[in-house]
Amino acid sequence: NRRHEIFGGEKIMEKMLKLAKAETVNAGALTTEQKNNALFAMADELIAHTDEIVSANAIDVKEATFLSDVMVDRLKLTADRMVGMANGMREVALLEDPVGRVLASHVNKAGLNITKVSVPFGVIAVIFESRPNVSSDTAALCLKSGNVCVLRGGKESYNSCTAIVKALKSGLKKVGLSENLVNIVSDKSRESANYLMTATKYVDLLIPRGGAGLIRACVENATVP
């Protein structure tokens, strides 16, 4: 594919996706206690790194001259918003563990008990736009459901999301879990989003979160589910 041949960040992304894919077995085997402890630790690290994250966000806000006032407000992070993000992660920790939940069960004509049980997808990639809080929301939901997440935010929130993910990885490390459970795409080019949409070897599910243009791009280009 010519598009991939000219994409300079392909090797870096492939390395990251390989590590993410390799982590799916461990992610799916985490106990409820392990996941909840990680979520609380990640929330604590968000608060501990508030100054660093808000400073990174200030760079994004300063450079967002092309955004409307409404979009800039969505982009902006404050200490209060950081508390809200951390509390959101703690609320996810308090939710029922969805992994292993029995969805349906019946006995067939042969007398076999057939049970449908919820299991993780594996690697979930999420492409989103200017809201940096999506990174912590997504990481929390993916971890709770036993999945590995790959985040690809918009270029307007790049510094913010990178700082947030750094804090989240610190939380994972503090409870003895792999930092590869939460990943972020370091390439801001449009090609990196297209690469993620077609990484069928590594990505099990793609979720676009944003405006009509982003959704349309995923519908037209994605080959992963």
Disulfide bonds with the S-S distance in Angstrom:
none
